[in-house]
Amino acid sequence: MKNNHPYIIYAKALLIESNKLNSVSDINSNILKEQINLGLNHFRVLPNELFENKENVKYQFSKIEKGDTVKGIFLAPNIITTDMLAKNTWKASNDILLKLDNTLFEKREKVTMALSPLSGEFLSFSQKGGIGRGTPKSTLFEMALSVITTLTPFKPCMQDKGSNIAIIPDLQIEEMIDFIRFFKDMLSHKTAAELFVGRVKKETKGNKKNVKITFKPRRPLLYNGNFPNPPKSTALGGIALLATIGEFAKEAEFSARAKKILSSLKETTMYLVKYGDAHTFTYNHYIIELAKNGNLRQVVDSIYYSKLYNQPDNARWDYKNTEYQKFDLFAARFLQLFNAPSFKDFLAFRTEYPYQLEILFNTYFIKMEKLDSKIVSSARQLGKWLNQVAYFTAKAEIKVGSPNYWEKLREVKAKVLIELESAAFSAKSGDALMAQVITRAGRLSMMDVPSEADLFIESAMNGELTLEQSKNLIIAFSRLKNNIEKKVTENDLENSPEIIKENYQNI
């Protein structure tokens, strides 16, 4: 295995950081053994308390070879293998321990996937991000390093669809040491405690005469990401890691170091490594800036709480729902690439977003599309008005207090927004775009367009904006949920649409 392989560099940096070494040349067999044993001590997670008759249970790491899901003994997410093949990784790691002596560089042995999840597939990673095949043989030293990265809990990792995934940055060893040191500090932060809490599912079987109640512990939050504030959707894991570092940048104790780490990740190739596979991506520098300013976490959370028009309210929490899985994947792709094609794919999902995504759209249109910030702000006002029109149209149509009131309200609002989007999509010119969308919205609401939208309307009509830019601005901003809906609760059901409308105009 190549010495410049990020998987190898990560282990070298970890050993230097953990043992306060001066250089790689100070690493010896005893240090390697100690780190491998530490990894094996984190091979499984299991409840550290009784979970019967409880809603939640706390977990801890343990050095156990075999799992038992009924008892809540799971393969730890930092072990980069699969449940089925975990036994191979356990055996291979222990075999390496027995072989480690003073002949670390003299003999070359075959590297198996139990030692390195990329063995036989990808063995050379260039600094430019290329991935190539290599000879599956390596020195005992490099094999031990690979095992260390495979096992260590001191790397960003998560589980997605049963696969454990590591997030490895392609950094030079000095920067990698800083990254690892900072990551360890995040793991020891008070917010990390919640990662080791899992739910307990209560199951009742049988009839009234013979009732059998069982309690089944679920995996802890650790599996969504082993860092504070992990994403609710693992498709967003790579971006969520960046967002978490950005949150630490808000704290005086961590701010300077967090911003230094974020700067080192600009345009750096990141590797999502799982058993037998690896994917690469980079962080756009504008997304890095969002993280530095402490705004990326609310963007990631808002992506998760976005609602697809064609899906019922509870669909987001259905793990079998492929529509939300696809949406999350394309959202993550947009946040990573942050370019026109990925934005177009993101908009293809008809979705209403939490209003906190405004900062993401402002950043994209102003920084990437190079649009005048005043025009973007004006477009936001038109989009806000269109969303408001859809909301009040739905309020007027659905009878207050009717069954499934909130669900029906959302369905009708989504229908109106789709109608307005369709009018925008069909427009062949800037003039037609404004006429079709505004006329339709005006007829539905009998309300005037806010004067703050005039600059955008003029720019779209006089050709200062392209037709595609104008459409994208309207569609993106009209999908942002209005603050008024956050304030409307079930206690407001006695209010008529006219009263609510009046209250909104006074905000």
C-alpha positions as CSV (number, residue, x, y, z in Angstrom):
1,M,0.0,0.0,0.0
2,K,1.3,3.4,-1.0
3,N,2.8,5.7,1.7
4,N,0.9,8.7,0.4
5,H,-2.5,6.9,0.7
6,P,-4.7,9.0,2.9
7,Y,-5.7,5.9,4.8
8,I,-2.1,5.4,5.7
9,I,-1.4,9.1,6.3
10,Y,-4.3,9.2,8.7
11,A,-2.8,6.4,10.9
12,K,0.6,8.0,10.9
13,A,-0.8,11.4,12.0
14,L,-2.9,9.6,14.6
15,L,0.1,7.9,16.1
16,I,2.2,11.1,16.1
17,E,-0.6,13.0,17.8
18,S,-1.5,10.4,20.3
19,N,2.0,9.6,21.4
20,K,3.5,13.2,21.0
21,L,6.1,11.9,18.6
22,N,8.4,14.1,16.6
23,S,8.1,12.2,13.3
24,V,7.0,9.0,11.6
25,S,10.4,7.5,12.2
26,D,9.6,7.4,16.0
27,I,6.8,4.9,15.4
28,N,7.8,1.4,16.6
29,S,6.0,-2.0,17.0
30,N,4.9,-1.3,20.6
31,I,3.2,1.9,19.6
32,L,1.5,0.1,16.7
33,K,0.3,-2.7,19.0
34,E,-1.0,-0.2,21.5
35,Q,-3.1,1.7,19.0
36,I,-4.5,-1.5,17.4
37,N,-5.5,-2.8,20.8
38,L,-7.2,0.5,21.5
39,G,-9.2,0.1,18.2
40,L,-10.2,-3.4,19.2
41,N,-11.4,-2.0,22.6
42,H,-13.9,0.0,20.4
43,F,-15.0,-2.9,18.3
44,R,-18.6,-3.1,19.5
45,V,-21.1,-0.9,21.3
46,L,-23.5,-2.3,23.9
47,P,-25.9,-1.0,26.6
48,N,-24.2,-0.1,29.9
49,E,-27.4,-0.4,31.8
50,L,-30.6,-2.4,31.8
51,F,-33.0,-1.4,29.1
52,E,-36.2,-3.2,30.0
53,N,-39.1,-0.8,30.7
54,K,-37.1,2.2,29.5
55,E,-37.6,4.5,26.5
56,N,-33.9,5.2,26.1
57,V,-30.6,3.4,27.0
58,K,-27.0,4.5,27.3
59,Y,-24.3,2.7,25.3
60,Q,-20.5,2.2,25.7
61,F,-17.7,0.7,23.6
62,S,-16.5,-2.8,24.3
63,K,-13.9,-5.3,23.2
64,I,-16.3,-8.1,22.0
65,E,-15.8,-10.1,18.9
66,K,-19.4,-11.2,18.3
67,G,-22.6,-9.1,18.1
68,D,-26.1,-9.8,19.4
69,T,-28.7,-7.3,18.2
70,V,-31.3,-8.6,20.6
71,K,-29.1,-7.6,23.5
72,G,-28.1,-4.4,21.8
73,I,-24.5,-5.5,20.9
74,F,-23.7,-3.9,17.6
75,L,-20.6,-3.5,15.4
76,A,-19.3,0.0,16.2
77,P,-19.6,2.4,13.3
78,N,-15.8,3.2,13.4
79,I,-15.0,-0.4,12.3
80,I,-14.8,-0.1,8.5
81,T,-16.2,-3.5,7.6
82,T,-19.7,-5.1,7.4
83,D,-21.6,-7.1,10.1
84,M,-21.2,-10.3,8.1
85,L,-17.4,-9.8,7.7
86,A,-16.6,-8.3,11.1
87,K,-15.1,-11.6,12.2
88,N,-12.5,-11.4,9.4
89,T,-11.4,-7.9,10.6
90,W,-11.3,-9.1,14.2
91,K,-9.1,-12.1,13.2
92,A,-6.8,-10.2,10.8
93,S,-6.3,-7.4,13.4
94,N,-5.3,-9.9,16.1
95,D,-3.0,-11.8,13.6
96,I,-1.2,-8.5,12.9
97,L,-0.7,-8.0,16.6
98,L,1.1,-11.4,16.8
99,K,3.3,-10.6,13.8
100,L,4.5,-7.1,14.8
101,D,8.1,-7.2,15.8
102,N,11.3,-5.4,14.7
103,T,11.0,-6.5,11.1
104,L,8.4,-4.0,10.2
105,F,9.9,-3.0,6.8
106,E,11.7,-6.2,5.7
107,K,8.9,-8.5,4.6
108,R,6.0,-7.7,2.2
109,E,2.7,-9.6,2.7
110,K,-0.6,-9.7,0.9
111,V,-3.1,-7.1,2.1
112,T,-6.6,-8.4,2.5
113,M,-9.8,-6.4,2.7
114,A,-10.1,-7.5,6.3
115,L,-7.0,-5.3,6.9
116,S,-7.8,-2.5,4.5
117,P,-11.4,-2.1,3.2
118,L,-9.9,-0.8,-0.2
119,S,-7.5,-3.7,-0.7
120,G,-7.6,-5.1,-4.2
121,E,-9.7,-2.2,-5.4
122,F,-8.1,1.1,-4.7
123,L,-4.6,1.3,-3.5
124,S,-3.2,4.6,-4.8
125,F,-4.7,8.0,-4.2
126,S,-3.1,11.0,-5.8
127,Q,-3.0,14.5,-4.3
128,K,-5.2,15.6,-7.3
129,G,-7.9,13.1,-6.3
130,G,-7.2,10.3,-8.8
131,I,-7.8,6.8,-7.7
132,G,-5.9,3.8,-9.2
133,R,-5.2,0.2,-8.7
134,G,-2.1,-1.1,-7.1
135,T,-0.4,-4.3,-6.1
136,P,-2.1,-5.8,-3.1
137,K,1.1,-6.3,-1.1
138,S,2.6,-4.2,1.6
139,T,5.1,-4.1,4.4
140,L,4.0,-5.1,7.9
141,F,4.4,-1.5,9.0
142,E,1.9,-0.2,6.4
143,M,-0.5,-3.1,7.0
144,A,-0.5,-2.2,10.7
145,L,-1.2,1.4,9.8
146,S,-4.1,0.4,7.6
147,V,-5.6,-1.7,10.5
148,I,-5.3,1.3,12.8
149,T,-7.3,3.5,10.5
150,T,-9.9,0.8,10.0
151,L,-10.4,0.4,13.7
152,T,-9.8,3.7,15.4
153,P,-12.8,5.6,16.9
154,F,-10.8,8.8,16.4
155,K,-11.9,9.4,12.8
156,P,-15.2,10.8,11.5
157,C,-17.5,8.0,10.7
158,M,-21.2,7.0,10.4
159,Q,-23.4,4.2,9.2
160,D,-25.6,4.3,6.1
161,K,-27.8,1.4,5.0
162,G,-25.8,-1.0,7.1
163,S,-22.4,0.1,5.8
164,N,-19.9,1.8,8.1
165,I,-18.3,4.8,6.4
166,A,-15.2,6.8,7.3
167,I,-14.6,10.4,6.2
168,I,-10.9,10.8,5.5
169,P,-9.5,14.1,4.3
170,D,-6.5,14.1,1.9
171,L,-4.3,16.4,3.9
172,Q,-0.5,16.6,4.4
173,I,0.6,14.9,7.6
174,E,1.0,18.2,9.6
175,E,-2.5,19.4,8.7
176,M,-3.8,15.8,9.4
177,I,-2.4,16.0,12.9
178,D,-4.2,19.2,13.5
179,F,-7.4,17.7,12.1
180,I,-7.2,14.7,14.4
181,R,-6.4,16.7,17.4
182,F,-9.4,18.9,16.8
183,F,-11.6,16.0,16.1
184,K,-10.6,14.4,19.4
185,D,-11.5,17.6,21.2
186,M,-15.0,17.5,19.6
187,L,-15.4,13.9,20.8
188,S,-14.7,15.0,24.4
189,H,-17.0,18.0,24.2
190,K,-20.1,17.8,26.4
191,T,-22.4,17.8,23.4
192,A,-21.0,14.4,22.4
193,A,-22.6,12.6,25.3
194,E,-25.9,12.4,23.5
195,L,-24.3,10.2,20.8
196,F,-24.3,7.2,23.1
197,V,-28.1,7.3,23.8
198,G,-30.4,4.9,21.8
199,R,-34.1,4.4,21.9
200,V,-35.7,1.2,23.2
201,K,-38.6,-0.2,21.1
202,K,-41.4,-1.8,23.1
203,E,-43.1,-4.7,21.3
204,T,-46.3,-6.4,22.4
205,K,-47.4,-9.8,21.1
206,G,-50.1,-12.2,21.8
207,N,-53.7,-11.7,23.1
208,K,-55.2,-10.3,26.3
209,K,-54.8,-13.7,28.0
210,N,-51.2,-14.3,26.9
211,V,-49.5,-11.0,26.4
212,K,-45.7,-11.0,25.8
213,I,-43.9,-7.7,26.0
214,T,-40.3,-7.4,24.8
215,F,-37.9,-4.5,24.7
216,K,-35.5,-4.1,21.8
217,P,-32.6,-1.6,22.1
218,R,-32.0,0.4,18.9
219,R,-28.6,1.7,17.8
220,P,-27.5,5.0,19.4
221,L,-27.3,8.3,17.7
222,L,-23.6,7.5,17.2
223,Y,-24.4,5.7,14.0
224,N,-25.7,8.9,12.3
225,G,-22.2,10.4,12.8
226,N,-19.7,10.1,15.7
227,F,-19.4,13.8,16.1
228,P,-21.6,16.4,17.9
229,N,-24.8,17.4,16.1
230,P,-24.8,14.5,13.6
231,P,-27.1,14.7,10.6
232,K,-30.6,13.2,10.8
233,S,-29.9,11.9,7.3
234,T,-26.6,10.2,6.7
235,A,-26.6,11.4,3.1
236,L,-25.6,14.7,4.6
237,G,-22.8,13.3,6.7
238,G,-19.9,14.9,4.9
239,I,-21.5,18.3,5.0
240,A,-22.7,17.8,8.6
241,L,-19.1,17.2,9.7
242,L,-18.2,20.6,8.2
243,A,-21.2,22.2,9.9
244,T,-20.2,20.8,13.3
245,I,-16.7,22.2,13.0
246,G,-18.4,25.5,12.1
247,E,-20.5,25.4,15.3
248,F,-17.3,25.0,17.3
249,A,-16.0,28.1,15.5
250,K,-18.7,30.1,17.5
251,E,-17.1,29.1,20.8
252,A,-14.2,31.3,21.9
253,E,-12.2,28.3,23.2
254,F,-12.3,26.6,19.8
255,S,-12.8,29.4,17.3
256,A,-9.3,30.0,16.0
257,R,-8.5,26.3,15.7
258,A,-11.9,25.5,14.1
259,K,-11.4,28.2,11.5
260,K,-7.9,26.9,10.8
261,I,-9.2,23.4,10.2
262,L,-12.0,24.8,7.9
263,S,-9.4,26.7,5.9
264,S,-7.3,23.5,5.5
265,L,-10.3,21.7,4.0
266,K,-10.9,24.2,1.2
267,E,-10.7,22.4,-2.1
268,T,-9.3,19.4,-0.2
269,T,-10.3,16.0,-1.6
270,M,-12.5,14.1,1.0
271,Y,-12.9,10.4,0.8
272,L,-16.0,8.5,1.9
273,V,-14.5,5.0,2.5
274,K,-16.5,1.9,3.2
275,Y,-15.8,-1.8,2.8
276,G,-14.8,-2.3,-0.9
277,D,-15.6,1.2,-2.1
278,A,-14.6,4.9,-1.9
279,H,-16.2,8.1,-3.1
280,T,-14.6,11.5,-3.3
281,F,-15.8,15.1,-3.0
282,T,-14.6,18.5,-2.2
283,Y,-16.0,21.4,-0.2
284,N,-16.7,24.5,-2.2
285,H,-15.0,27.5,-0.5
286,Y,-18.3,29.4,-0.2
287,I,-19.7,26.5,1.8
288,I,-16.6,26.6,3.9
289,E,-17.3,30.3,4.6
290,L,-20.9,29.5,5.6
291,A,-19.4,27.0,8.1
292,K,-16.9,29.6,9.4
293,N,-19.7,32.0,10.0
294,G,-21.7,29.4,11.9
295,N,-24.5,29.2,9.4
296,L,-24.0,25.8,7.9
297,R,-25.6,23.8,10.6
298,Q,-29.0,25.5,10.2
299,V,-28.7,24.9,6.5
300,V,-28.1,21.2,7.0
301,D,-31.0,20.9,9.5
302,S,-33.3,22.9,7.2
303,I,-32.6,20.5,4.3
304,Y,-33.8,17.6,6.6
305,Y,-37.0,19.5,7.6
306,S,-37.8,20.4,4.0
307,K,-41.1,18.9,2.8
308,L,-41.6,17.3,-0.6
309,Y,-44.9,18.4,-2.1
310,N,-45.9,14.9,-3.3
311,Q,-45.2,13.2,0.1
312,P,-47.4,13.0,3.2
313,D,-46.4,14.7,6.4
314,N,-44.9,11.6,8.1
315,A,-43.1,10.3,5.0
316,R,-39.8,11.9,6.1
317,W,-39.6,9.4,9.1
318,D,-40.3,6.4,6.9
319,Y,-36.9,4.8,6.3
320,K,-38.3,3.0,3.3
321,N,-39.2,6.3,1.6
322,T,-36.9,6.5,-1.4
323,E,-38.1,10.0,-2.5
324,Y,-36.6,11.7,0.6
325,Q,-33.5,9.6,0.3
326,K,-33.0,10.8,-3.3
327,F,-33.7,14.4,-2.2
328,D,-31.1,14.2,0.5
329,L,-28.5,12.8,-1.9
330,F,-29.1,15.6,-4.4
331,A,-29.1,18.2,-1.6
332,A,-25.8,16.9,-0.4
333,R,-24.5,17.0,-3.9
334,F,-25.5,20.6,-4.3
335,L,-23.9,21.6,-1.0
336,Q,-20.7,19.9,-2.0
337,L,-20.4,21.0,-5.7
338,F,-22.3,24.3,-5.3
339,N,-22.6,24.9,-9.0
340,A,-25.3,25.5,-11.6
341,P,-25.9,21.8,-12.7
342,S,-26.2,20.6,-9.0
343,F,-28.5,23.5,-8.2
344,K,-30.7,22.7,-11.1
345,D,-30.9,19.0,-9.9
346,F,-31.7,20.2,-6.4
347,L,-34.6,22.4,-7.6
348,A,-36.0,19.6,-9.6
349,F,-37.4,18.2,-6.4
350,R,-40.6,20.2,-5.7
351,T,-40.1,21.1,-2.1
352,E,-41.0,23.7,0.5
353,Y,-38.0,24.7,2.6
354,P,-37.7,26.2,6.1
355,Y,-37.1,29.9,5.8
356,Q,-33.5,29.4,7.2
357,L,-32.4,28.3,3.7
358,E,-32.6,31.9,2.6
359,I,-28.9,32.4,3.5
360,L,-28.0,29.4,1.3
361,F,-29.9,30.8,-1.7
362,N,-28.5,34.3,-1.1
363,T,-24.9,32.8,-1.1
364,Y,-25.5,30.8,-4.2
365,F,-27.1,33.6,-6.3
366,I,-24.8,36.4,-5.2
367,K,-21.5,34.5,-5.0
368,M,-21.8,31.8,-7.7
369,E,-24.2,33.4,-10.1
370,K,-22.7,36.9,-9.5
371,L,-26.1,38.6,-9.2
372,D,-26.5,42.0,-7.7
373,S,-27.4,41.5,-4.0
374,K,-30.2,44.2,-4.3
375,I,-31.8,42.2,-7.1
376,V,-31.6,39.0,-5.1
377,S,-33.1,40.7,-2.1
378,S,-35.9,42.0,-4.3
379,A,-36.5,38.6,-5.7
380,R,-36.8,37.3,-2.2
381,Q,-39.6,39.7,-1.5
382,L,-41.5,38.4,-4.6
383,G,-40.9,34.8,-3.5
384,K,-42.1,35.6,0.0
385,W,-45.3,37.1,-1.4
386,L,-46.0,34.1,-3.6
387,N,-45.5,31.7,-0.7
388,Q,-47.9,34.0,1.3
389,V,-50.4,33.9,-1.5
390,A,-50.4,30.1,-1.5
391,Y,-50.8,30.0,2.3
392,F,-53.7,32.3,2.4
393,T,-55.4,30.6,-0.6
394,A,-55.2,27.3,1.3
395,K,-56.5,29.0,4.5
396,A,-59.5,30.3,2.6
397,E,-60.3,26.9,1.0
398,I,-59.9,24.6,4.0
399,K,-62.6,24.9,6.7
400,V,-61.3,25.8,10.1
401,G,-61.5,22.8,12.5
402,S,-62.0,20.2,9.7
403,P,-60.5,16.8,10.1
404,N,-56.8,16.6,9.3
405,Y,-56.9,20.4,9.0
406,W,-53.1,20.9,9.0
407,E,-52.4,18.1,6.5
408,K,-55.1,19.4,4.1
409,L,-53.8,23.0,4.5
410,R,-50.4,21.8,3.5
411,E,-51.7,19.9,0.5
412,V,-53.7,22.8,-0.9
413,K,-50.8,25.2,-0.4
414,A,-48.5,22.8,-2.2
415,K,-51.0,22.6,-5.0
416,V,-51.0,26.4,-5.4
417,L,-47.2,26.6,-5.3
418,I,-47.0,23.9,-8.0
419,E,-49.5,25.8,-10.1
420,L,-47.4,29.0,-9.8
421,E,-44.2,27.1,-10.6
422,S,-45.8,25.6,-13.7
423,A,-46.7,29.1,-14.8
424,A,-43.1,30.1,-14.3
425,F,-41.7,27.1,-16.1
426,S,-43.9,27.6,-19.2
427,A,-42.8,31.2,-19.7
428,K,-40.8,31.9,-22.8
429,S,-39.6,35.4,-21.9
430,G,-39.0,37.6,-18.9
431,D,-42.1,39.6,-19.7
432,A,-44.2,36.5,-19.9
433,L,-42.7,35.1,-16.7
434,M,-43.8,38.1,-14.7
435,A,-47.2,38.4,-16.3
436,Q,-48.1,34.7,-15.9
437,V,-46.9,34.3,-12.3
438,I,-48.0,37.6,-10.9
439,T,-51.4,37.6,-12.7
440,R,-52.2,34.1,-11.5
441,A,-51.1,34.9,-7.9
442,G,-53.1,38.2,-7.9
443,R,-56.3,36.5,-9.0
444,L,-55.9,33.9,-6.3
445,S,-55.3,36.4,-3.5
446,M,-56.7,39.8,-4.7
447,M,-53.4,41.2,-3.2
448,D,-50.9,43.5,-4.8
449,V,-47.3,42.7,-5.3
450,P,-45.1,44.3,-2.7
451,S,-43.2,47.3,-4.0
452,E,-39.9,45.8,-2.7
453,A,-40.2,43.3,-5.6
454,D,-40.1,46.0,-8.3
455,L,-36.3,45.9,-8.9
456,F,-36.4,42.2,-9.6
457,I,-39.4,42.4,-11.8
458,E,-37.8,45.2,-13.9
459,S,-34.5,43.3,-14.1
460,A,-36.3,40.2,-15.3
461,M,-38.3,42.1,-17.9
462,N,-35.5,44.3,-19.3
463,G,-33.1,41.4,-19.8
464,E,-30.6,42.2,-17.1
465,L,-31.3,38.7,-15.8
466,T,-31.5,35.7,-18.1
467,L,-34.8,33.9,-18.2
468,E,-33.3,30.9,-16.4
469,Q,-31.9,33.1,-13.6
470,S,-35.3,34.8,-13.2
471,K,-37.1,31.4,-13.0
472,N,-34.7,30.0,-10.5
473,L,-34.9,33.0,-8.3
474,I,-38.7,32.9,-8.3
475,I,-38.9,29.1,-7.7
476,A,-36.2,29.0,-5.0
477,F,-37.6,31.9,-2.9
478,S,-41.3,31.1,-3.4
479,R,-40.6,27.7,-1.7
480,L,-39.2,29.3,1.5
481,K,-41.8,28.9,4.2
482,N,-43.0,32.2,5.7
483,N,-42.4,33.2,9.3
484,I,-46.1,33.7,9.7
485,E,-46.7,29.9,9.6
486,K,-44.2,29.4,12.4
487,K,-46.3,31.7,14.5
488,V,-49.7,30.2,13.5
489,T,-50.6,27.4,15.9
490,E,-53.7,25.4,16.7
491,N,-54.7,28.3,19.1
492,D,-55.1,30.5,16.0
493,L,-57.8,28.4,14.4
494,E,-60.4,30.8,15.7
495,N,-58.9,33.5,13.5
496,S,-60.3,34.0,10.0
497,P,-57.9,34.2,7.0
498,E,-58.6,38.0,6.8
499,I,-57.4,38.5,10.4
500,I,-54.3,36.4,9.9
501,K,-53.6,38.3,6.7
502,E,-53.9,41.5,8.5
503,N,-51.6,40.3,11.3
504,Y,-49.0,39.3,8.7
505,Q,-49.0,42.6,7.0
506,N,-48.1,44.2,10.3
507,I,-45.1,42.1,11.0
